[in-house]
């Protein structure tokens, strides 16, 4: 099936972003693991298990942070998060965006 990048062009920005979240299973798995409680990288990797590599978890964390769906307690000006950084899911934003997706889909 050919991908049409224009399918979401009329969707609200947060709806399109939420769709992007779900376009990568790695992002969904990491977000799902963080929704119950904040975790550091090693705890997160233990929760996810052997379904993802460490680099894949790291990449998903970067994407989710850039999307706004997670936060961490590292200083904003660091390029590399220090060991022990705690990652927290933004349940409020996930819930709000999911609601916007439902409104968009249901019309």
Backbone as CSV, one residue per row, in Angstrom:
resi,resn,N_x,N_y,N_z,CA_x,CA_y,CA_z,C_x,C_y,C_z
1,UNK,0.840,-1.170,0.000,0.000,0.000,0.000,0.893,1.244,0.000
2,UNK,0.695,2.135,-0.901,1.502,3.350,-1.007,1.112,4.321,0.097
3,UNK,2.110,4.990,0.623,1.873,5.954,1.690,1.592,7.319,1.072
4,UNK,0.543,7.962,1.558,0.192,9.298,1.085,0.392,10.274,2.231
5,UNK,1.462,11.090,2.163,1.776,12.029,3.225,0.739,13.136,3.356
6,UNK,-0.142,13.278,2.396,-1.154,14.326,2.449,-2.420,13.897,3.182
7,UNK,-2.503,12.665,3.604,-3.708,12.182,4.275,-4.035,12.965,5.537
8,UNK,-3.018,13.390,6.261,-3.241,14.086,7.526,-3.099,15.600,7.396
9,UNK,-3.033,16.130,6.189,-2.757,17.567,6.029,-3.870,18.452,6.585
10,UNK,-5.083,17.948,6.706,-6.186,18.747,7.246,-6.449,18.445,8.722
11,UNK,-5.660,17.567,9.273,-5.824,17.224,10.688,-5.172,18.301,11.557
12,UNK,-5.714,18.540,12.754,-5.035,19.446,13.681,-3.616,18.947,13.961
13,UNK,-2.724,19.862,14.296,-1.308,19.520,14.481,-1.104,18.419,15.507
14,UNK,-1.802,18.486,16.633,-1.605,17.476,17.686,-2.172,16.120,17.256
15,UNK,-3.184,16.110,16.413,-3.724,14.848,15.885,-2.686,14.198,14.977
16,UNK,-2.075,14.990,14.122,-1.036,14.468,13.234,0.157,13.968,14.045
17,UNK,0.506,14.683,15.102,1.617,14.258,15.950,1.294,12.953,16.659
18,UNK,0.065,12.813,17.135,-0.348,11.577,17.809,-0.296,10.406,16.836
19,UNK,-0.676,10.653,15.594,-0.592,9.615,14.570,0.862,9.233,14.353
20,UNK,1.759,10.219,14.391,3.188,9.943,14.243,3.695,9.089,15.409
21,UNK,3.217,9.371,16.593,3.567,8.556,17.762,3.266,7.092,17.484
22,UNK,2.080,6.810,16.974,1.658,5.437,16.743,2.251,4.814,15.482
23,UNK,2.955,5.601,14.688,3.562,5.045,13.479,4.823,4.247,13.790
24,UNK,5.329,4.344,15.012,6.524,3.590,15.416,6.199,2.773,16.659
25,UNK,6.106,1.459,16.531,5.795,0.623,17.699,6.758,0.837,18.860
26,UNK,8.007,1.179,18.579,8.968,1.401,19.666,8.539,2.571,20.545
27,UNK,8.022,3.631,19.939,7.553,4.773,20.726,6.361,4.385,21.580
28,UNK,5.470,3.598,21.029,4.289,3.163,21.776,4.697,2.297,22.963
29,UNK,5.627,1.373,22.751,6.072,0.500,23.845,6.744,1.285,24.972
30,UNK,7.584,2.239,24.607,8.267,3.039,25.626,7.261,3.902,26.374
31,UNK,6.359,4.547,25.670,5.351,5.373,26.333,4.473,4.525,27.240
32,UNK,4.080,3.374,26.767,3.239,2.473,27.577,3.954,2.064,28.862
33,UNK,5.245,1.821,28.774,6.019,1.434,29.951,6.139,2.580,30.954
34,UNK,6.152,3.824,30.447,6.321,4.982,31.327,5.006,5.525,31.891
35,UNK,3.885,5.165,31.323,2.616,5.712,31.799,2.288,5.330,33.253
36,UNK,2.561,4.115,33.708,2.234,3.791,35.101,3.071,4.544,36.138
37,UNK,4.364,4.763,35.816,5.226,5.447,36.786,6.521,5.870,36.110
38,UNK,7.173,6.902,36.661,8.462,7.339,36.131,9.525,6.254,36.313
39,UNK,10.447,6.176,35.362,11.515,5.178,35.393,12.816,5.793,34.904
40,UNK,13.937,5.260,35.381,15.208,5.633,34.769,15.449,4.687,33.590
41,UNK,16.510,4.917,32.837,16.738,4.152,31.607,16.849,2.659,31.882
42,UNK,17.613,2.272,32.906,17.787,0.844,33.192,16.478,0.191,33.617
43,UNK,15.689,0.885,34.438,14.381,0.350,34.834,13.474,0.216,33.620
44,UNK,13.494,1.220,32.759,12.684,1.180,31.549,13.083,0.007,30.665
45,UNK,14.373,-0.171,30.492,14.855,-1.280,29.667,14.447,-2.620,30.279
46,UNK,14.493,-2.738,31.607,14.064,-3.968,32.274,12.575,-4.230,32.073
47,UNK,11.762,-3.164,32.135,10.315,-3.313,31.950,9.991,-3.759,30.530
48,UNK,10.672,-3.165,29.565,10.413,-3.501,28.159,10.918,-4.903,27.832
49,UNK,11.978,-5.308,28.472,12.515,-6.647,28.233,13.305,-6.716,26.951
50,UNK,13.351,-7.895,26.386,14.186,-8.117,25.204,13.472,-7.816,23.891
51,UNK,12.377,-7.070,23.953,11.650,-6.742,22.722,12.299,-5.609,21.941
52,UNK,13.184,-4.837,22.624,13.850,-3.705,21.973,15.303,-3.642,22.414
53,UNK,16.157,-3.157,21.550,17.555,-2.943,21.906,17.690,-1.637,22.691
54,UNK,18.806,-1.473,23.372,19.058,-0.223,24.105,19.068,0.988,23.170
55,UNK,19.724,0.890,21.993,19.675,2.042,21.083,18.248,2.375,20.614
56,UNK,17.414,1.363,20.432,16.029,1.613,20.015,15.243,2.306,21.132
57,UNK,15.472,1.898,22.384,14.822,2.559,23.523,15.289,4.006,23.602
58,UNK,16.576,4.206,23.454,17.139,5.556,23.495,16.532,6.436,22.403
59,UNK,16.444,5.928,21.187,15.862,6.688,20.073,14.398,7.021,20.337
60,UNK,13.651,6.063,20.885,12.243,6.311,21.198,12.111,7.392,22.263
61,UNK,12.993,7.381,23.258,12.963,8.412,24.295,13.206,9.802,23.698
62,UNK,14.153,9.891,22.798,14.437,11.175,22.150,13.214,11.653,21.376
63,UNK,12.618,10.753,20.587,11.428,11.118,19.808,10.289,11.559,20.719
64,UNK,10.022,10.783,21.761,8.915,11.099,22.666,9.147,12.417,23.407
65,UNK,10.376,12.685,23.773,10.691,13.950,24.436,10.478,15.113,23.457
66,UNK,10.930,14.942,22.213,10.733,15.983,21.202,9.257,16.215,20.887
67,UNK,8.459,15.171,20.987,7.014,15.288,20.755,6.289,15.884,21.957
68,UNK,6.944,15.884,23.093,6.333,16.419,24.305,5.630,15.388,25.166
69,UNK,5.679,14.120,24.762,4.950,13.090,25.496,5.674,12.585,26.738
70,UNK,6.943,12.877,26.865,7.665,12.540,28.089,8.518,13.727,28.514
71,UNK,8.849,13.725,29.791,9.761,14.703,30.360,10.835,13.937,31.112
72,UNK,11.921,14.628,31.413,12.936,14.009,32.258,13.470,15.062,33.219
73,UNK,14.206,14.596,34.211,14.706,15.512,35.234,16.124,15.999,34.971
74,UNK,16.626,15.791,33.769,17.966,16.273,33.408,17.902,17.766,33.083
75,UNK,18.994,18.482,33.307,19.019,19.899,32.916,18.780,20.049,31.415
76,UNK,18.119,21.120,31.028,17.778,21.337,29.617,18.987,21.531,28.722
77,UNK,20.088,22.017,29.281,21.229,22.365,28.447,22.214,21.219,28.209
78,UNK,21.901,20.005,28.687,22.813,18.883,28.460,22.438,18.171,27.164
79,UNK,23.450,17.715,26.443,23.199,16.978,25.205,22.916,15.510,25.485
80,UNK,23.611,14.964,26.454,23.437,13.560,26.801,22.897,13.464,28.221
81,UNK,21.793,12.777,28.377,21.167,12.640,29.694,22.075,11.814,30.596
82,UNK,22.318,12.280,31.821,23.180,11.523,32.742,22.522,10.229,33.206
83,UNK,23.361,9.293,33.646,22.837,8.042,34.206,21.932,8.385,35.382
84,UNK,20.863,7.664,35.517,19.930,7.908,36.610,18.853,8.927,36.290
85,UNK,18.875,9.494,35.074,17.825,10.430,34.676,16.475,9.718,34.742
86,UNK,15.505,10.384,35.328,14.164,9.815,35.458,13.280,10.350,34.336
87,UNK,12.623,9.446,33.637,11.726,9.780,32.539,10.285,9.617,33.009
88,UNK,9.455,10.599,32.695,8.060,10.608,33.134,7.154,10.861,31.940
89,UNK,6.118,10.055,31.797,5.146,10.247,30.717,4.238,11.417,31.061
90,UNK,3.891,12.190,30.061,2.944,13.302,30.228,1.540,12.770,29.969
91,UNK,0.976,12.127,30.966,-0.354,11.522,30.848,-1.397,12.566,30.416
92,UNK,-1.264,13.789,30.917,-2.215,14.841,30.565,-2.200,15.130,29.067
93,UNK,-1.020,15.197,28.490,-0.897,15.491,27.065,-1.339,14.303,26.210
94,UNK,-0.981,13.098,26.639,-1.414,11.899,25.912,-2.938,11.833,25.894
95,UNK,-3.558,12.089,27.043,-5.015,12.041,27.149,-5.665,13.118,26.284
96,UNK,-5.129,14.333,26.347,-5.694,15.432,25.553,-5.589,15.138,24.057
97,UNK,-4.421,14.693,23.624,-4.232,14.416,22.201,-5.088,13.250,21.734
98,UNK,-5.215,12.231,22.581,-6.067,11.102,22.218,-7.516,11.554,22.064
99,UNK,-7.954,12.447,22.945,-9.306,13.003,22.824,-9.479,13.769,21.518
100,UNK,-8.466,14.538,21.113,-8.526,15.270,19.851,-8.578,14.319,18.663
101,UNK,-7.859,13.209,18.775,-7.886,12.206,17.710,-9.298,11.639,17.586
102,UNK,-9.919,11.309,18.706,-11.289,10.785,18.668,-12.250,11.793,18.053
103,UNK,-12.129,13.052,18.454,-12.990,14.086,17.880,-12.781,14.188,16.368
104,UNK,-11.531,14.133,15.940,-11.221,14.222,14.520,-11.781,13.027,13.744
105,UNK,-11.584,11.842,14.267,-12.027,10.633,13.574,-13.555,10.543,13.543
106,UNK,-14.191,10.868,14.664,-15.642,10.753,14.746,-16.370,11.917,14.085
107,UNK,-15.620,12.966,13.794,-16.208,14.116,13.095,-17.011,14.943,14.005
